[in-house]
Amino acid sequence: ESKYEGVFIHYELQPEFPGGVKALMEYVEANIRYPQEAKERGIQGRVIVQFIVEEDGTLTGEQVLKPVDPQLDAEAIRIARSMPKWKPGETRGKPVRMRFTFPVSFRLKDWFYGGF
């Protein structure tokens, strides 16, 4: 059985992180831990992560769609797994399982200035 069986891709309301997109970016910025070895090696980039937002808002099936480096990929997955429950997506007024994809950016020049 596919882990995506019963997952909607067409929706009326998209899943949402508590507080919206801005809150999601703030959450990632506040919780990210740039792997030291990756910093020392000058590795940076955007890891694309995908997961399923379940009907109850929990996240499952976290995976990397676009890897950059094993250490950065693992950190992006750790961030996704640490997130609180989301507001689930809806179709016909009922919560449904939906895939959600987002980037986690690792940028060294911003990291040293405390920004993201």
Steps between C-alpha positions, in 0.01 A plus 500: 500500500635842407555749781320750275188289457197708595700824485326788324688721256201716405353700783279786602713604798872428512658370823639783711769532766354664814522872428557462126801514268678778691472300823636192318808692382550641850471149647763364262734794569463464878551123504756431228845378602748537217719188519851606606680275250286634215585857608870418511481344153308799362195293404178692445183476295126439507372163614147432374298304756161336455266346753135410549276711720258247646132566568583578865784738404790269587785467249609164359709365214767769516742467209754702307400567139806707408808411703804723546727315745424213740555723806279783372239251381488339846463839668213595269322173587565560872337844472196353322463227763521754784211714374176537694170381354382689192153606401409222253394565145135468410296371212123541501519643852668195651863456609701278265856365475710722273857523385690819579838600357727779622865608481745519790781739405851472634700813418837561658532872430174571680576253777801701617289817524232325704246533218337238287 
